[in-house]
Structures are given as C-alpha cells and as structure tokens.
Amino acid sequence: MFNNNLIYKLYHGWWKNIDKTIFLLVLFLFSLGLFFSLASTSLIASDKLQTNNYFFFFKHLAYIFLGIITLIFFSSLSEKNLFRLSILLFFISLFFLLLVPIVGTEVKGAKRWLELFFLPRFQPIEFVKPFTIILLATILSSERNIHIYYKYFVSFIVIVPIFFLLMIQPDIGQTLLIFLSWLTLVFISGISLVVIFTFFSISLSILIYMVFFIPKFKYIRNRIDSFFYPDTGTHGAQAAKSVDGISSGGFFGKGIGEGTLKYKGSEAHTDFIISVISEEFGVVIIILLLLMFLFFIYTVFKKLYLEKNEKIKLVLVGSITLIASQALIHIGVNIRLLPTTGMTLPFLSYGGSSILGVSILSGIILNLTKRKVN
C-alpha cells in the first residue's frame, strides 16, 4: 500500500507534469552516446589502457546513470528552490574553478581539471556553466527599480572572474561559450545593437591581443597556427585526420568497427566523436543527429511562446544557447571550420563532467518547461 501511494505521488508530482518529448529526447541522445561509445571508441580506448574491453563502456554507463539521477533531481525541485539552490551551487562550483590554477591537473599544456582526494578527476567549468545562466537571468530580470544598463554591468562583473580563471588555464573554447551565452541573454533583454556590437568588437580585440602577444597563451596560438598550417602541429594534423575520416566514411559509413580514426587520436571518444561516428556510420547519421538537436531546440523554444515569466524565458534561452553553441563548436572543429578547442559534444561524448553538466542543464530545462500545477 505504501509503495503504491509513493509511486502514485511520484507520478503526479513529476512524471505527469514534465515535458515528455524533451525528456525522451535527452534519454535517446544519451543512449546514442552510450552505443557509439561501445561500438566505436570504448573498446579501442580500453585496449590502449590495457584494461578489459568494456571498461570505458561501463564507466560511461555509470556517468549516464548518475546524470539521469541528477536530471530528475533538478527537474523535480520547485522553481523557488531551483533558483535558490542554483545560486548556492554557482559559488561552490566557482570555488572549485578557483582551485584549478592552484592544485589542478595539467594535461597537454592546459590545466583544466581537479583531482581531489575525495573526488575523481573532474572539470569544474562544466558545473559552473548551468548555474551561471541562472545567476545572469536573475540579475537581468530583477524587478528592482534600477537602470537596465546597471544590470548589464553587474551581469558582466559576474562573468569576469570566470573569464579570468578560464584564460589562465587556458581554455578559450569555454571562455567563448560563456561569453556567447552572456551576449545572447543581454541581447534578448533589449540592449541597443550599437552598444552590443561595440562591446563585442572591443572584447574581440582584447582577446586577439592576449592570444598573440601574451606568452601565457602560446598554447592557444599554437592551435591557431595548426589550424591554418596542419603540418606544423599535432592539433592541426589531428583535425586533418578528422576530416579525412568523415570523407572516407562517405554517406553510409564503413561499418561498425571498420574505422581507423579512433586508432589515431587520443581524444577520439571525446573531442572528435562526430568524426568517428561519421567514418563508421556515415554522414547520414550525422544529419539525423543534427536534426535531433534542432528538434530539441525547437521544442524548448516552442515552450517560450507560452511562458510569461521573464526570468524563466532568459534561463531557457541561456540553457539552450549553451547546448547549441557547444554542439556547433564541436562540429566546427571536426570539419576544420574552427581550431581545436577540446570541446565535447553534449549528450554523446564520453566524459563524466560533460555528461553531468549537460544533465544539470537538461534538468533545469525540464523543470522550467513542465506543466504548471495550480
């Protein structure tokens, strides 16, 4: 009797009210990521580490399971508790980001990960991003009687320490992602186009100066050089192999296990997952994946038309901007439209921090698009 009542309450308190289309899309994308991880990358990556063949698959499965629990948790909170908890978690995750340059783990010239004695290695910025969106939306939608440009200024001050901490890692890709999300929120809140383009131009000039004239950013400059001259660096050669893999796969791919790109790059199951999938399963699968991402974005934006709360609108736009921008940057790197950035593909790439970060975003989206109960 108790169990029946509990199941009944869970159904009416969560499942009955969430947007099932968005939820099922998220589950399907996670399932595809798990399948591609097993079929195209995990077996090879496990062999490189001389572990059992299913090591990466079960690790990926565990991350997805934890991600779904995280998604359900954030989507089941009340709006009031969601916003309160998110502000608290923003400062906690920012504190972890602050620890990265001090005690972080350096990999291939970049210090982006933390490996504390009580936690496995993780990337703090993946947890900072979702809560940054909520904090920015809270500031920009504040009903206090203050000038709108003051709100813009305060919101910019919020992301300045994030920019600084990302720059010294260095991680230009995530910096641009945060900046684009902030710019989108400011833009839809009604700022003048003249102001936003002026600010964008100044910011771009500062970024170019830092990359080309400050020694700390030599790592980023090398990646840009490799982009224009693939033979001069490992990153350029890796991107060139990525394009070759997509080309050799053709429209329908070589078949499961027949690709060679996964043998040539250490980041095949993370930064270059699209290329690996395309080589073995064909461009047709990539087109279907893009359509799924577009449908996901369309479904969320369709909810925006029915939403009257300005704060919720900003959070939804910011969240979907993060997911869409990250997917576009990842694909752009894989087809050599952009320099390598180390950006994972949301939902599909292997990586605990990436999976949990996008699970938090998905939980926030599900929370704010669920049916309102009077």
C-alpha positions, 0 to 999 in steps of 0.5 A: 500500500505504501509503495503504491501511494509513493509511486502514485505521488511520484507520478503526479508530482513529476512524471505527469507534469514534465515535458515528455518529448524533451525528456525522451529526447535527452534519454535517446541522445544519451543512449546514442552516446552510450552505443557509439561509445561501445561500438566505436571508441570504448573498446579501442580506448580500453585496449590502449589502457590495457584494461578489459574491453568494456571498461570505458563502456561501463564507466560511461554507463555509470556517468549516464546513470548518475546524470539521469539521477541528477536530471530528475533531481533538478527537474523535480525541485520547485522553481523557488528552490531551483533558483535558490539552490542554483545560486548556492551551487554557482559559488561552490562550483566557482570555488572549485574553478578557483582551485584549478590554477592552484592544485589542478591537473595539467594535461597537454599544456592546459590545466583544466581539471581537479583531482581531489582526494575525495573526488575523481578527476573532474572539470569544474567549468562544466558545473559552473556553466548551468548555474551561471545562466541562472545567476545572469537571468536573475540579475537581468530580470530583477524587478528592482527599480534600477537602470537596465544598463546597471544590470548589464554591468553587474551581469558582466562583473559576474562573468569576469572572474570566470573569464579570468580563471578560464584564460589562465588555464587556458581554455578559450573554447569555454571562455567563448561559450560563456561569453556567447551565452552572456551576449545572447541573454543581454541581447534578448533583454533589449540592449541597443545593437550599437552598444552590443556590437561595440562591446563585442568588437572591443572584447574581440580585440582584447582577446586577439591581443592576449592570444598573440602577444601574451606568452601565457597563451602560446598554447592557444596560438599554437592551435591557431597556427595548426589550424591554418598550417596542419603540418606544423602541429599535432592539433592541426594534423589531428583535425586533418585526420578528422576530416579525412575520416568523415570523407572516407566514411562517405554517406553510409559509413564503413561499418561498425568497427571498420574505422581507423580514426579512433586508432589515431587520436587520443581524444577520439571518444571525446573531442572528435566523436562526430568524426568517428561516428561519421567514418563508421556510420556515415554522414547520414547519421550525422544529419539525423543527429543534427536534426535531433538537436534542432528538434530539441531546440525547437521544442524548448523554444516552442515552450517560450511562446507560452511562458510569461515569466521573464526570468524563466524565458532568459534561463531557457534561452541561456540553457539552450544557447549553451547546448547549441553553441557547444554542439556547433563548436564541436562540429566546427572543429571536426570539419576544420571550420574552427581550431581545436578547442577540446570541446565535447559534444553534449549528450554523446561524448564520453566524459563524466563532467560533460555528461553531468553538466549537460544533465544539470542543464537538461534538468533545469530545462525540464523543470522550467518547461513542465506543466504548471500545477495550480 
